[in-house]
């Protein structure tokens, strides 16, 4: 069974569905969870350069929000009696999917569990699919958990 479970989190209902499944898996396996919140600063930087109100000063607020997401998720994991560690990672040059697969490899993760919107067709093409890229490039199994309807 899996002893090291990587769980990317963003605080959304979809992400929380993935976290809940990872907690169940860790309880069954006696495994530990590494929570990862990946900040794609390139996306925020592009918003700033497009004049959409994101300034360099906002980056610290974005990091603080990421830390809160991790703290809230870690509290849920601890309440379930599962060992947990947290990682806030960021990049100006990498996609979130690259950050997730790199963290899994460096930590020695054995499985990645993440929530997915399950978008198909045009909406997936328009928004991209980090989940699809994680599945494609991860060197470990990936468990995709469908989020709540509308999530």
Phi, psi and omega in degrees: 000168185278127179261335183233108188247117178268131182230104173290134182229146175224004177086356180282162176303324179295314178298319180295328175295318176297318179298317180300319179293320178297321177299315179299318180297316179295322178295321179290323186265349186073021184276175177246156181246135169251118176272137179231126170245115184257123178261118176269086184293340177298318179297317179292323179296320178295322177297320180295314182291339177274003178077029183265022171087006177265122180244165177305328178296332180289339183300322179293323175296321179296317178297318179298320176297320177296319178297319179296318177303314180296315181298317180295317179294318180298323178298320177295318181294314179298320179298334178273000178079026182249139176293140185216145169228162185232146176220122172257121182231152182212158179202146172266347188240356185238150173285160177304318180301322178293320179296320180294310183293324178293318179296319179300315181294313183292327180278340184084029179300148182254343178202147174248129178241123179213149176284149178224147177285338181070029180294150178226166172062222188298319183295324177291318180296321181290316185269346186079172180218096176298322179301316180298318180291325176297314178302317184293320190252350179293144179267005180232166175299150179235125176257115178264130182244121180292130178286174179298152178306133181082357182263000000 
